[in-house]
Amino acid sequence: MELVAPIFEVIKSFARPTMGYIKHCRKLQENVDDLTKKMKALNDRKQDLELRKETEVRCRKVVKKEVDNWFEDVLRINAEVEEIEEKFQVVSCFSRGRLGKLVSQKIKEVKAIYQQGSFPEGVAVDGPPAIGVTLPTTRLEGEIEVKGQIWENLMGDEVGMIGVCGMGGIGKTTIMKHINNQLLKECDQFEKMIWITVSKELNIFKLQEDLAKCMGVEFLSEDDELKRATILMDILERKRFVLILDDVWKRFSLLEVGVPTPTLMGRGSKIVLTSRSIEVCKSMDCEVIKVQPLSREESKSLFLDHVGRNVLQNQELENVINLIVEQCGGLPLAIVTIAGSLKGEDELYVWRNALNELEERVKSVKGSDVEIFERLKFSYDRLGDVKIRFCFLYCSLYPEDRKIETAELIENWIEEGLLDGLKTRQAMYDRGHSIINKLENNCLLERDRNDYFGEYVKMHDVLRDMALYIKSEGPQFMVKAGMQLKELPGEQEWTINLEKVSLMHNSISGEIPLHLTPRCPHLSTLLLQGNSDLRSIPDSFFEQMPGLKVLNLSCTKITVLPESISNLKNLNALILAHCYKLTNLPSLVELRGLRKLDLFLTGIEEIPHGVDMLENLTYLRLCSTKLIELPVGILPKMFDHLQCLVICRMYLMGKEVGQLRKLEILSCSFRDLYEFEIYAKSIQGKWPTNFHFTVGYLEFSLELQFINNLEKLQRNIKFLSCDMEKTDLTVVPNGIATLCIEECGDFKCLSRIPLFHEASRCEIKNCRGVEFVVDLSLSSCNTLQNIEELILRKLDNLIELVRGRIEVVVAVESTSHAPTPPAIFSSLKELNLNYCLRIKKLFPVKLLQGLKNLERLVVYNCEKLEEIIASEENEEENHNGGGSKIILPKLKSFFLDSLRKLKSICSSGVVIQADSLQYVGITSCPELKRIPLALPLFQNGKPYAPPFLEEIKVSSREWWESLEWDQPFAKDVLSPFLY
């Protein structure tokens, strides 16, 4: 028995690898199939990331090194797997186990590379930061001497700290914006221009954040102010910079922020601060430059610029105008604001009345701030309509110097009942925009720079102070927004006459104290959104707020709403968007007046009790990670008033949605085409104004980007994994903004789909059945002039864009008044074709008559593509002895990449008009030898670069040098634009 155990261990030591070898041998086919499947997923992810890379690079971003390394890993693993597949074809019985082991290893490696390729923080980073930002500003009236003094100190060596001081609204910020822009344009003495708005509530942490953002520094994970200051100090000490700190209210230590004092550096950097207080400027060791009021002549010139110089045509007005200008006290903000409120008035009695009002206001008050407010209040009073005045006052609830998105502002006005009396939400939005325009025209709001996410307005800090001055009497506002508060104001600040309280965008965290029970019977609005660490509100907090109408708790970490919410019977709007931790709501049965309920991206686990009793509800956004369906019958109970419905992460029934006849904004998902058809037929052609439908299997995360801004929600429809050929969809909406069809493999031709003819943007992806876009044998193809953007991606069997004979439309004189039929794709502005593996020729030459509006052409990874514009047999003969045929007259950019077999963009008799070209990119097209551009010509016949051309990107300089050109000297003219 003593010998058995060792022998058994020896057998086991041989058995383990033998059994593993047998397992690998037996499962070789299964594992190779698994490896192939995982490689396909990996290469699909690679293609997606290539698209993201292209987008980021075109936005001047730099691809991360880790992303480049990941692409190298994918190339390597592709080569290794290809070698494995070759071995698998000829593997012997004796080698199957060894090969099976290798396949198993590669499966794990492919899986790991796939997981590494998620890049949740993006594939690129911002390129080297610009020297500074050119700031939007108005024309500067006067102030020549002050501007000259500032400029002299900036250029000289004697002063490092400059303090520009003067009363609010006197033009300090405007002067410094002009200085900032002039430095960027004319001065190369400094390496960096930095503009930071400090504002009344000084916060060192925020100052560091803003400064880091301007310098391109990322230390967001570092919370220690001293460490952050050290990082900033180290960077700034190595640069010559100008730091402009606008609107400083009190002294603070530059060293605490991380800004070296200019006198300690000796590198010529400068710091300029603007302040209303000369004491603040002196306390920070500044050379003080005081901004004086405008002279009488300058004041009058500025006034006339804004009211319109045509008022002087009435000679009786001039004397009154002079006196009104005098009452403005040389204050640019007062001059501009009062002029804006009188613009368009031409009756003498109106002007005399305005003068009397101004004289009384200024005479009755003392103190510089109050005098300024009373002058500005003249424009506020002239708004007339009480609701418009309140719309203006509402803007003061936002943090100082905050950009306010116009769509959000209008939604807030709707919540407050300021736009009541209008039947539709569209009418409310129109009214809202009209009010914003009126406030802007009266110089009480100013437009801010727009971006992808929307349009913005801003409130001048002095006008905001004036609004809060107005609300300091009678029903009051308590506004402590964006002040980095750690906790709620004490109970003594919650006075009985409070009307609105704004504590938005602070750092209030944890639980609101149990003892805090504010007695605010007249409080109508409570804004607590943006306190991202607020977790709990006690039940007693709302007990003495019976008049509350608007409650905004969005973007907080609350988990449960207190039961006392159920007793707020006057509540109109309950906004809980982005409360990810919120799982339960109390009963809403008693909230019969509720008109807006926003539960977008919450964690609620079930529909709140009493939702079906909210008969006045006009707005519902509902999206939860834990809620998968709506109870049957809830929606029809809301159909009387519901105007806006956004439901995601769950399917709706077509019949139920169809009963909501007043819907203007709708975003939802239908399980299949059948449900969508039921909905389409039930509404009898009365489609919502704006909609986003998804039909079929839904990747929910893709939907969210469409519904973060209701005003941007367009008329979009997306089909996923649907039987498009079998649809009986004959009732379709007009004016579809985007039609997306993905993974619907049962149809061959887009022109068979009625929706295709109504869309201005069409995106077709992963539809293996598609062979062509247009079939000219169908009569409906005559209506393709709506499409402006066409994206064709991963269409493995696409052979051609247009099937059938294209007739050339020739304009001839005729007595008939019948209009000439539009050419195919006559409105197309952008075509994007990628990963279409069978297509050899993109455009037939006759199709070009319809492409006169094409502005952007993007083609890549189409491995069999040989020609962009297909040549015809008799084409060369037609052009012998004649000039070249000019095509694509509006083309602004074209990008061709990874087209290994591409030999020709177009034939020798055809050239692309280059007058509008801005960007040319041709990479990895080794067989292409000619770029057929018709450059603009000087009078002497020599070509010159297109006036808007910014960049030409090619694979290599050697390839560029080998190209053939239709025009002499074309290569020399274009070479400076190479990237």
Secondary structure, DSSP 8 states (H G I E B T S, - for coil): -TTHHHHHHHHHHHHHHHHHHHHHHHTHHHHHHHHHHHHHHHHHHHHHHHHHHHHHHHTTEEE-HHHHHHHHHHHHHHHHHHHHHHHHHH--GGGHHHHHHHHHHHHHHHHHHHHHTT-TT-SEEE-S--S----------S-HHHHHHHHHHHHSSS-SEEEEE-STTSSHHHHHHHHHHHHHHH--S-SEEEEEEEESS--HHHHHHHHHHHHT---TT---HHHHHHHHHHHHTTS-EEEEEEEE-S---HHHHT---HHHH-S--EEEEEES-HHHHHHTT-EEEE-----HHHHHHHHHHHH-GGGGGSHHHHHHHHHHHHHTTT-HHHHHHHHHHHTT---HHHHHHHHHHHHHHHHH--SHHHHHHHHHHHHHHTT--HHHHHHHHHGGGS-TT--EEHHHHHHHHHHTTTTTT-SSHHHHHHHHHHHHHHHHHTTSSEEEEEETTEEEEE--HHHHHHHHHHTTSSSEEEE-TTS--SS---GGGS-TTEEEEE--SS--EEE--TT-----TT--EEE-TT-TEEEE--GGGGTT-TT--EEE--SS---B--GGGGG-TT--EEE-TT-TT--B----TT-TT--EEEEEEE--SS--TTGGG-TT--EEEEEETT-----TTTGGGGTTT--EEEEEEEEE-HHHHHT-TT-SEEEEEESSHHHHHHHHHHTTT---SEEEEEEES--HHHHHTTSSSTTT--EEEEEES--GGG-------SSEEEEEEES-TT-SBGGGSGGGGTEEEEEEES-TT--EEEETTSGGGGGGGG--EEEEES-TT--EEEES----------S--------TTTT--EEEEES--S--EEEEGGGGGG-TT--EEEEE--TT--EEEE--TTHHHHHTTS--EEE-TT--EEEEES-TT--BSS-TTEEEE-TT--EEEEES-TT--B--EE--B-TTS-B---TT--EEEES-HHHHHT-B-SSTTHHHHHGGGB-
